[in-house]
Amino acid sequence: MTLDEIAEVQPELPDFTAEMLGGLARKDQRAAGELYVRGLLADGRRKSMVPMAQRLGVDHQRLQQFITSSAWDYAGVRRNVARWFAGHQPVEALVVDDTGFPKDGPASPCVARQYSGTLGKTANCQVAVSVHLAGEAASCAADWRLFCPASWDDQALADPVAAAGARRRRQRAGIPDEVRHREKWRLALDMITEMAGPGGWDLPGLAGARPVVAADIAYGDNALFRQQLTDAGWQYALAVKGSVSAHDGDAVPLARPYTGLGQPPKPAYPRPPASLRTLALAHADQVRPVTWRHGTKTSKDNPDAAMTSWFLAIRVRPAGKPIPRAAGRSLPACWLLAEWPPEADEPTGYWLSTLPEDISLEELVRRAKIRWRAGHDYRELKTGLGLDHFEGRSYLGWNRHVTIAVLAQAFITMIRTDPKDDMHRPAGVVSG
């Protein structure tokens, strides 16, 4: 957005910013917060503090003080943004994902040589896990955790020299003592609990029909992650590899003969589990086309931009140690969804889902595919709002910058989803 376009949305911006920042008592803090949001919204290749301040015509130290030393609670702001979003948009899914932030040096908090799905390789970067409130029309990257590699956790390092080095880096970056090396899927569960668990953020509309949890293979392949979602009462639609093992949905454990010696054998499935790929191939006759949404890229052959592929859905019983068995030793059943385009020799994608047994194939596909909203959020936050442009070296500063970027995205969502503003929507605010 240009500065003129930002001016067109007055007085919404200062009011919205003040509301999301929790009604800061000091006028200078409210003004600095609004300035930072303006800097992220405004056109410009870099959204770090110095170039933003130059475009705004202010001293960059004013922005820096707001991010690094002013007194405000970034977790509270995230809660405010999430509550606003959930109160104005339908939340059909909590989408779990992670994204990488490439870095040149070793000083940024939690930077290390690590794999980033964003980069598609191992590189020097930060990695953050996020949970998005998502509907088909809009989404909000509501909560974030900066992944702490083991090399940044002195308590996880056996070598005393390495541990001492990690402590020094943690002190310089201001990393709180409670932030430790923790698997990404556990960080995701922490955020889901924070956002929607008992005593959490009390998001409007989530107390009744809970949204589905969606995530990619990095999370879905983890049987313990899936089971802990189930234990907490969450339904999921998670991408998995075709190599995950399961029994057919109709399989039943059978009693085994007892010889009279030792403990009687427990009932067992008559055949070992098969891979999801094998189970899907055995039901090739059930594949049919499904259109799950309409995109924006029209063509002569597809004037409605219909997003269509071929799918099958069958009931299966995933196997694995974390999955509890019933009294008769049976495993719980769920959906196996497989995408199988007609030009492919075998399925190209797999999902496991605990959505209801009577759900339609179309709705099952739509819920599984809603994960696209996280990619949209990342593109908008990074390309337009400078999510990955923060150059500071403090843990607090990183979290505050990310939080204000999310606030700025929420403001754009408010403008573009308000039917009253169709005549005044700035050219830089585009539909998702």
C-alpha positions in Angstrom: 0.0 0.0 0.0 1.2 3.5 -0.7 1.0 6.1 2.0 -1.9 7.7 0.1 -3.7 4.4 0.2 -3.1 4.0 3.9 -4.5 7.5 4.4 -7.7 6.4 2.7 -8.4 3.9 5.5 -8.4 6.5 8.2 -9.7 6.4 10.9 -9.8 2.6 10.9 -6.1 2.1 11.3 -5.4 4.0 14.6 -8.6 2.7 16.2 -7.8 -0.9 15.1 -4.2 -0.7 16.2 -5.1 0.8 19.6 -7.7 -2.0 20.1 -5.2 -4.8 19.2 -2.4 -3.3 21.3 -4.7 -3.6 24.4 -5.4 0.0 25.0 -1.9 1.1 25.9 -2.2 3.9 28.5 0.6 6.1 27.1 -0.2 8.2 24.0 3.4 7.9 22.7 3.2 4.1 22.8 0.0 4.0 20.9 1.5 6.4 18.3 4.6 4.3 18.0 2.6 1.1 17.5 0.5 2.7 14.8 3.7 4.0 13.1 5.2 0.5 13.1 2.0 -0.9 11.5 2.1 1.9 8.9 5.7 1.1 8.1 4.9 -2.6 7.5 1.8 -1.7 5.4 3.6 0.9 3.2 5.3 0.0 -0.1 9.1 -0.6 0.1 11.5 -3.5 -0.5 12.8 -3.6 3.1 10.6 -3.5 6.2 13.4 -3.3 8.7 13.4 -0.3 11.0 15.8 2.2 9.3 14.1 2.0 5.8 10.6 2.1 7.3 11.5 5.1 9.4 12.9 6.9 6.3 9.7 6.3 4.4 7.6 7.5 7.3 9.8 10.5 7.9 10.6 9.7 11.6 13.6 8.8 13.7 14.2 5.0 13.5 14.9 5.0 17.2 11.3 5.7 17.8 10.4 2.4 16.1 13.3 0.6 17.8 12.3 1.7 21.2 8.7 0.4 20.7 10.0 -3.0 19.6 12.9 -3.5 22.0 12.3 -1.6 25.2 8.7 -0.3 25.4 6.4 -2.1 27.9 3.8 -4.2 26.1 2.8 -7.8 26.0 3.2 -9.4 22.6 1.3 -12.6 23.7 -1.6 -10.4 24.8 -1.6 -8.7 21.4 -1.7 -12.0 19.6 -4.7 -13.0 21.8 -6.4 -9.8 20.9 -5.9 -10.3 17.2 -7.0 -13.9 17.3 -10.1 -13.0 19.3 -11.0 -10.2 16.8 -10.5 -12.6 13.9 -12.5 -15.4 15.4 -15.3 -13.0 16.2 -15.5 -11.7 12.6 -14.6 -14.8 10.4 -15.6 -18.4 10.5 -12.8 -20.6 11.8 -13.0 -24.0 10.2 -9.4 -25.2 10.9 -6.3 -24.7 13.0 -3.6 -25.0 10.4 -0.1 -26.0 11.8 3.0 -25.1 9.7 6.5 -23.8 10.0 8.6 -21.4 8.0 12.3 -20.5 7.7 14.1 -17.2 8.1 17.5 -17.2 6.3 20.3 -15.4 8.3 23.8 -14.5 7.4 25.4 -14.6 10.9 25.2 -16.6 14.1 23.8 -13.9 16.4 20.1 -13.9 15.7 18.1 -15.8 18.4 17.9 -19.6 17.7 19.7 -19.3 14.4 21.5 -22.5 13.3 22.3 -24.7 10.4 19.1 -26.6 10.2 16.6 -27.9 7.7 13.9 -25.5 6.5 11.0 -26.7 4.4 10.7 -23.1 3.1 14.2 -23.2 1.7 14.0 -26.9 0.8 17.4 -27.5 2.2 19.7 -27.2 5.3 20.9 -23.7 5.7 21.8 -21.0 8.3 18.3 -19.9 9.4 15.7 -19.5 12.1 12.6 -21.7 12.0 9.3 -20.7 13.5 6.2 -22.8 14.1 2.8 -21.1 13.6 -0.8 -22.0 14.1 -3.3 -20.3 11.8 -7.0 -19.7 12.3 -8.4 -20.5 8.9 -11.6 -20.4 6.9 -12.0 -20.5 3.1 -12.2 -16.8 2.7 -9.6 -15.6 5.3 -7.0 -16.7 7.8 -4.8 -15.3 10.5 -1.4 -16.5 11.6 -2.4 -16.2 15.2 0.3 -17.8 17.3 4.0 -18.4 16.9 6.9 -20.2 18.5 10.6 -19.7 17.5 12.1 -23.2 17.4 15.1 -23.5 19.8 17.7 -25.9 18.3 19.6 -28.1 20.7 22.7 -26.0 20.1 20.9 -23.1 21.8 19.8 -25.1 24.8 22.6 -25.3 27.4 20.6 -27.9 29.4 20.5 -30.2 26.4 24.3 -30.1 25.8 26.5 -32.7 27.5 29.8 -30.9 26.6 30.4 -28.2 29.2 32.2 -25.9 26.7 29.3 -26.1 24.3 26.8 -25.6 27.1 28.7 -22.5 28.3 28.7 -21.1 24.8 25.0 -21.7 24.5 24.4 -19.8 27.8 26.3 -16.8 26.5 24.3 -16.7 23.3 21.0 -17.1 25.2 22.0 -14.2 27.5 22.9 -11.9 24.6 19.7 -12.7 22.8 17.6 -12.4 26.0 16.0 -15.9 25.6 13.8 -16.7 28.6 14.9 -19.6 30.7 11.7 -21.5 30.0 12.4 -21.5 26.2 14.2 -24.8 25.6 14.8 -27.3 22.8 11.4 -28.8 22.0 10.2 -30.7 19.0 8.1 -28.6 16.5 5.1 -30.8 16.9 5.1 -30.3 20.6 5.4 -26.5 20.1 2.3 -26.8 17.9 0.4 -28.7 20.6 1.5 -26.0 23.1 0.0 -23.3 20.9 -3.3 -25.2 20.2 -3.7 -25.6 24.0 -2.9 -21.9 24.6 -5.3 -20.7 21.9 -8.2 -23.0 22.4 -7.7 -25.1 25.5 -9.2 -24.7 29.0 -8.3 -21.4 30.4 -6.8 -20.3 27.1 -7.6 -17.4 24.8 -11.4 -17.9 24.9 -11.8 -17.4 21.2 -15.4 -16.7 20.0 -17.0 -19.6 18.2 -14.5 -22.3 19.2 -16.2 -23.5 22.3 -18.9 -25.3 20.4 -18.0 -27.0 17.1 -14.2 -27.3 17.2 -12.3 -26.7 14.0 -10.3 -29.4 12.4 -6.5 -29.5 12.9 -4.7 -29.6 9.5 -0.9 -30.0 8.9 1.6 -31.3 6.4 3.5 -34.5 6.4 6.1 -33.2 8.9 3.4 -33.3 11.5 1.0 -35.9 10.2 3.5 -38.6 10.0 4.0 -38.4 13.8 1.6 -41.0 15.3 2.2 -39.4 18.8 1.1 -36.0 17.5 -2.0 -37.5 16.0 -2.8 -39.4 19.2 -2.3 -36.4 21.4 -4.7 -34.4 19.3 -7.3 -37.2 19.7 -6.7 -37.4 23.4 -7.3 -33.6 23.6 -10.6 -33.9 21.7 -9.4 -32.5 18.4 -10.4 -33.9 15.0 -7.7 -33.7 12.3 -7.0 -34.0 8.6 -3.3 -34.5 8.4 -1.1 -35.2 5.4 1.0 -38.4 5.7 3.3 -40.5 3.6 2.0 -43.5 1.7 4.4 -45.7 3.7 2.4 -45.3 7.0 1.0 -48.7 8.0 -2.6 -49.5 8.7 -5.2 -52.3 8.6 -8.2 -52.2 6.4 -11.2 -50.6 8.1 -13.1 -53.9 8.1 -10.3 -55.9 9.7 -11.1 -57.5 13.1 -8.7 -59.0 15.7 -9.3 -62.7 16.0 -8.8 -65.0 19.0 -5.7 -67.2 18.9 -5.6 -70.8 20.1 -4.6 -71.4 23.6 -2.3 -74.3 24.4 -2.9 -74.2 28.1 0.6 -73.0 28.9 1.4 -69.5 30.2 -0.9 -66.5 29.7 -3.6 -66.8 27.0 -2.6 -65.1 23.8 -4.4 -61.8 23.1 -6.6 -61.4 20.0 -4.6 -60.2 16.9 -5.3 -59.1 13.4 -5.0 -62.1 11.0 -2.6 -60.2 8.7 0.1 -57.6 9.3 -0.7 -54.0 8.5 -0.2 -52.8 4.9 1.0 -49.4 3.7 -1.5 -46.7 3.0 -0.3 -46.8 -0.6 -1.2 -50.5 -0.8 -4.6 -50.0 0.7 -5.4 -47.1 -1.7 -4.3 -49.1 -4.7 -6.7 -51.9 -3.7 -9.6 -49.4 -3.9 -8.7 -47.8 -7.3 -12.3 -48.4 -8.5 -13.6 -45.8 -5.9 -11.7 -42.8 -7.4 -13.8 -39.9 -8.5 -13.4 -36.2 -9.3 -13.9 -33.6 -6.6 -13.8 -29.8 -6.9 -12.9 -28.4 -3.5 -12.7 -24.7 -4.2 -12.4 -22.0 -6.9 -9.1 -20.2 -7.2 -8.1 -17.0 -9.0 -6.2 -18.3 -12.1 -8.8 -18.7 -14.8 -8.1 -20.1 -18.3 -9.9 -20.8 -21.5 -10.3 -24.4 -20.4 -11.1 -23.5 -16.8 -13.0 -20.2 -16.8 -14.2 -20.7 -13.2 -10.7 -21.5 -11.9 -12.2 -24.7 -10.4 -9.6 -26.6 -8.4 -10.4 -30.2 -9.2 -8.6 -33.5 -8.9 -9.5 -37.2 -8.3 -9.8 -38.7 -4.9 -10.8 -41.8 -3.0 -11.7 -42.2 0.7 -11.7 -45.4 2.7 -11.8 -46.4 6.3 -8.6 -47.7 7.8 -7.1 -48.5 11.2 -3.6 -47.0 11.5 -1.1 -49.1 13.4 1.6 -47.8 15.8 2.7 -48.0 19.4 1.2 -44.7 20.5 -2.2 -45.7 19.3 -4.3 -47.3 22.1 -6.3 -50.4 21.5 -9.8 -51.2 22.6 -10.6 -54.1 25.0 -10.8 -56.5 22.0 -7.4 -55.3 20.8 -9.0 -53.4 17.8 -7.4 -50.2 16.6 -9.6 -47.1 16.1 -10.8 -46.4 12.5 -10.4 -43.2 10.6 -10.4 -41.9 7.1 -7.7 -42.5 4.5 -8.0 -39.8 1.8 -5.9 -40.3 -1.3 -5.5 -37.9 -4.2 -5.0 -39.8 -7.5 -4.9 -37.6 -10.6 -5.9 -39.5 -13.8 -2.5 -38.9 -15.4 -0.7 -40.5 -12.4 0.0 -44.2 -12.0 -0.7 -44.1 -8.3 -1.9 -41.6 -5.6 0.2 -38.5 -5.3 -1.0 -37.5 -1.8 -2.4 -39.1 1.4 -4.2 -37.8 4.5 -5.5 -39.4 7.6 -8.6 -37.8 9.2 -10.7 -38.4 12.2 -13.6 -36.3 10.8 -17.0 -38.0 11.1 -17.7 -41.2 9.3 -20.8 -39.7 7.5 -18.8 -36.8 6.1 -19.1 -36.4 2.3 -16.0 -36.9 0.1 -16.3 -33.3 -1.1 -16.2 -31.9 2.5 -13.4 -34.3 3.5 -11.3 -33.1 0.6 -12.0 -29.4 1.3 -11.0 -29.8 5.0 -7.8 -31.6 4.1 -6.9 -29.0 1.5 -7.6 -26.0 3.7 -3.9 -26.1 4.7 -3.3 -23.8 1.7 -4.3 -20.9 3.9 -1.0 -21.1 5.8 1.0 -20.8 2.6 -1.1 -17.7 1.7 -0.4 -16.2 5.1 3.3 -16.7 4.7 3.4 -15.2 1.3 1.4 -12.2 2.4 3.4 -11.7 5.6 6.8 -12.1 3.9 6.2 -10.5 0.5 4.0 -7.6 1.6 4.5 -7.1 5.3 8.2 -7.7 6.0 7.8 -10.7 8.4 11.3 -11.9 7.6 13.0 -8.5 7.5 13.7 -8.1 11.2 17.4 -7.4 11.7 17.5 -7.3 15.5 19.2 -9.8 17.7 16.8 -10.2 20.6 14.2 -12.9 21.2 11.8 -10.2 22.5 12.3 -8.0 19.4 11.7 -10.9 17.0 8.5 -11.9 18.7 7.2 -8.3 18.8 8.1 -7.7 15.1 6.2 -10.9 14.1 3.3 -9.9 16.3 2.9 -6.5 14.7 3.2 -8.1 11.2 0.3 -10.4 12.1 -1.6 -7.3 13.4 -1.0 -5.6 10.1 -2.3 -8.6 8.2 -5.4 -8.6 10.4 -6.0 -5.0 9.5 -5.8 -5.9 5.8 -8.2 -8.7 6.4 -10.6 -6.3 8.0 -10.5 -3.9 5.1 -10.9 -6.5 2.3 -13.6 -8.5 4.0 -15.8 -5.5 4.9 -18.5 -5.2 2.3 -19.0 -1.5 3.2 -15.5 -0.8 2.0 -15.7 -2.2 -1.5 -15.8 1.3 -3.0 -12.8 2.5 -1.0 -10.6 -0.6 -0.9 -7.0 0.5 -1.7 -5.5 -1.0 -4.9 -2.8 -2.7 -2.8 -5.3 -4.7 -0.7 -6.2 -7.8 -2.7 -8.5 -10.6 -2.0 -7.1 -13.9 -0.7 
